[in-house]
Amino acid sequence: MAREFKARGNQERSLEKRKALKHTPVKLAIIGGGAAGMYAAAVAAERKIPCVIIERKARLGSKVLMTANGRCNFTKDIPPEQFLEDVGPGAKFVEKAIKECSPRKIISGFRSMGVSLKRMSDGRMFPADGKAATIVHAFGDYLREKGVPIIVNSPVEGIQPQKTGFIVAMQNFTLWAENILLATGGVSYPKLGSVGDGQRFAAQLGHSILPYRPGLIGIETQEALVIRRAGQRFERSEARILSRDGAILYEYRGEIDCEKFGLSGGAIYNCQRFLEHYLRQNQGSKVGDYILEALFDGERVAIQGPKARSVKEAIVTIGGVALDEVNPSTMESLKVPGLYFAGEVLDIDGPTGGYNLTLAFATARLAVTSLHI
Ligand SMILES: Cc1cc2nc3c(=O)[nH]c(=O)nc-3n(C[C@H](O)[C@H](O)[C@H](O)COP(=O)(O)OP(=O)(O)OC[C@H]3O[C@@H](n4cnc5c(N)ncnc54)[C@H](O)[C@@H]3O)c2cc1C
């Protein structure tokens, strides 16, 4: 009896303590519970950094559930140097993030969360049961076990910097946080929650936003050969980007799919991404100056000025928060101390094959491990 009494006394004291804490800011508010946000919260929990996730949709990881047709190709088991070379544009910015959170580290992280994994011959990694939901559930279970609060159905509407920290405003309440991690994603597949809010908040806080372009998307064409083959997939194919004089600027061996609208598949996606970046780097050049050559099923299709489908349908968004205003060693804003970024909200993107989720995870880890605590 006396023991029970004492236990109750302790409980009351600890409740008192919690009450006393109610007017202190949370150490970290993670805005967006997608790939970067979930990973960030897991890293914060591992380091015992108090954090909260605020998610716009009714559940975490809506986009992750859709990755690789619901199978989630979450990384590629290759050395960080190879990974960075494959990423190409933007690789310098993510170098530290990827070296500190390499594909191997991501793989062992999922294993330690109890997820069985499957490695393809080219290094692409998937959950062994081929279900993206297994990855999202693993995050959910881990965060619940660690007691990380998750606020869903709550789009953040604004962020106001204070003398100490920030006020995060939602529709019905506000929250005070010492640090903010913007992990709200790009602008593709907006139905999955990524609608560009993070870029809007960043712009309001003085950041420059690079224009959005589609990354990893199909090319429209009504070439008779493509239309005749619509619905067919050609696994060992090749696609190239040529200059007007026929010089090969980029080539990629992989899958090509013929669709009613034109061409898609990994080889086409990577060529399309290459051309978007190439046009950005060579201001003044026009898409019409380049040719997409697709070689499949013993045939050749050449498309002058390949027209990409819209950014809303793209796998990834090119553009977003300008990298020269973010510290690549910490992912912290160079304009607003305490404001951090991770994932597609930044102007970073990679090719197909698990690179984009890896970029989200690695930038999230670097942001959390860099917090001033
Ligand atoms: C169809 C498809 C297939 C893909 N397949 C692969 C693949 O196999 N491998 C790979 O590596 N990549 C793949 N990708 C890309 C990958 O999914 C993204 O690059 C990755 O999810 C980006 O992570 P993120 O955390 O930055 O953004 P998201 O995962 O998009 O997460 C952002 C989150 O922020 C939330 N949010 C937005 N605004 C607010 C707000 N105001 N308040 C609160 N929350 C907010 C959103 O609801 C969302 O949950 C695929 C993408 C698509 C569309």
PDBQT file of the ligand as one rigid body, heavy atoms in Angstrom, charges set to zero:
ROOT
HETATM    1  C1  LIG A 401       4.920   7.579 -58.619  1.00  0.00    +0.000 C 
HETATM    2  C2  LIG A 401       6.249   7.816 -57.951  1.00  0.00    +0.000 A 
HETATM    3  C3  LIG A 401       7.142   6.768 -57.836  1.00  0.00    +0.000 A 
HETATM    4  C4  LIG A 401       8.391   6.990 -57.228  1.00  0.00    +0.000 A 
HETATM    5  N1  LIG A 401       9.247   5.936 -57.077  1.00  0.00    +0.000 NA
HETATM    6  C5  LIG A 401      10.442   6.136 -56.452  1.00  0.00    +0.000 A 
HETATM    7  C6  LIG A 401      11.312   5.032 -56.181  1.00  0.00    +0.000 A 
HETATM    8  O1  LIG A 401      10.982   3.861 -56.430  1.00  0.00    +0.000 OA
HETATM    9  N2  LIG A 401      12.498   5.296 -55.596  1.00  0.00    +0.000 N 
HETATM   10  C7  LIG A 401      12.881   6.563 -55.246  1.00  0.00    +0.000 A 
HETATM   11  O2  LIG A 401      13.985   6.737 -54.719  1.00  0.00    +0.000 OA
HETATM   12  N3  LIG A 401      12.046   7.612 -55.429  1.00  0.00    +0.000 NA
HETATM   13  C8  LIG A 401      10.839   7.423 -56.010  1.00  0.00    +0.000 A 
HETATM   14  N4  LIG A 401       9.990   8.482 -56.171  1.00  0.00    +0.000 N 
HETATM   15  C9  LIG A 401      10.387   9.818 -55.672  1.00  0.00    +0.000 C 
HETATM   16  C10 LIG A 401      10.256   9.879 -54.131  1.00  0.00    +0.000 C 
HETATM   17  O3  LIG A 401       8.999   9.348 -53.750  1.00  0.00    +0.000 OA
HETATM   18  C11 LIG A 401      10.358  11.331 -53.651  1.00  0.00    +0.000 C 
HETATM   19  O4  LIG A 401      11.514  11.914 -54.185  1.00  0.00    +0.000 OA
HETATM   20  C12 LIG A 401      10.397  11.374 -52.125  1.00  0.00    +0.000 C 
HETATM   21  O5  LIG A 401       9.190  10.866 -51.584  1.00  0.00    +0.000 OA
HETATM   22  C13 LIG A 401      10.635  12.805 -51.637  1.00  0.00    +0.000 C 
HETATM   23  O6  LIG A 401      10.585  12.799 -50.233  1.00  0.00    +0.000 OA
HETATM   24  P1  LIG A 401      10.130  14.126 -49.432  1.00  0.00    +0.000 P 
HETATM   25  O7  LIG A 401      10.035  13.720 -48.022  1.00  0.00    +0.000 OA
HETATM   26  O8  LIG A 401      10.987  15.243 -49.821  1.00  0.00    +0.000 OA
HETATM   27  O9  LIG A 401       8.695  14.433 -49.992  1.00  0.00    +0.000 OA
HETATM   28  P2  LIG A 401       7.273  13.562 -49.831  1.00  0.00    +0.000 P 
HETATM   29  O10 LIG A 401       7.659  12.136 -49.662  1.00  0.00    +0.000 OA
HETATM   30  O11 LIG A 401       6.485  14.008 -50.959  1.00  0.00    +0.000 OA
HETATM   31  O12 LIG A 401       6.748  14.077 -48.448  1.00  0.00    +0.000 OA
HETATM   32  C14 LIG A 401       6.329  15.389 -48.239  1.00  0.00    +0.000 C 
HETATM   33  C15 LIG A 401       5.248  15.348 -47.167  1.00  0.00    +0.000 C 
HETATM   34  O13 LIG A 401       4.991  16.673 -46.707  1.00  0.00    +0.000 OA
HETATM   35  C16 LIG A 401       3.600  16.808 -46.509  1.00  0.00    +0.000 C 
HETATM   36  N5  LIG A 401       3.243  18.236 -46.568  1.00  0.00    +0.000 N 
HETATM   37  C17 LIG A 401       3.257  19.051 -47.645  1.00  0.00    +0.000 A 
HETATM   38  N6  LIG A 401       2.861  20.288 -47.295  1.00  0.00    +0.000 NA
HETATM   39  C18 LIG A 401       2.591  20.262 -45.967  1.00  0.00    +0.000 A 
HETATM   40  C19 LIG A 401       2.131  21.217 -45.039  1.00  0.00    +0.000 A 
HETATM   41  N7  LIG A 401       1.829  22.477 -45.392  1.00  0.00    +0.000 N 
HETATM   42  N8  LIG A 401       1.956  20.847 -43.749  1.00  0.00    +0.000 NA
HETATM   43  C20 LIG A 401       2.222  19.578 -43.340  1.00  0.00    +0.000 A 
HETATM   44  N9  LIG A 401       2.658  18.616 -44.208  1.00  0.00    +0.000 NA
HETATM   45  C21 LIG A 401       2.850  18.954 -45.493  1.00  0.00    +0.000 A 
HETATM   46  C22 LIG A 401       2.985  15.992 -47.627  1.00  0.00    +0.000 C 
HETATM   47  O14 LIG A 401       1.651  15.651 -47.368  1.00  0.00    +0.000 OA
HETATM   48  C23 LIG A 401       3.935  14.807 -47.698  1.00  0.00    +0.000 C 
HETATM   49  O15 LIG A 401       3.504  13.740 -46.866  1.00  0.00    +0.000 OA
HETATM   50  C24 LIG A 401       8.726   8.281 -56.756  1.00  0.00    +0.000 A 
HETATM   51  C25 LIG A 401       7.815   9.324 -56.865  1.00  0.00    +0.000 A 
HETATM   52  C26 LIG A 401       6.580   9.100 -57.450  1.00  0.00    +0.000 A 
HETATM   53  C27 LIG A 401       5.602  10.228 -57.550  1.00  0.00    +0.000 C 
ENDROOT
TORSDOF 0
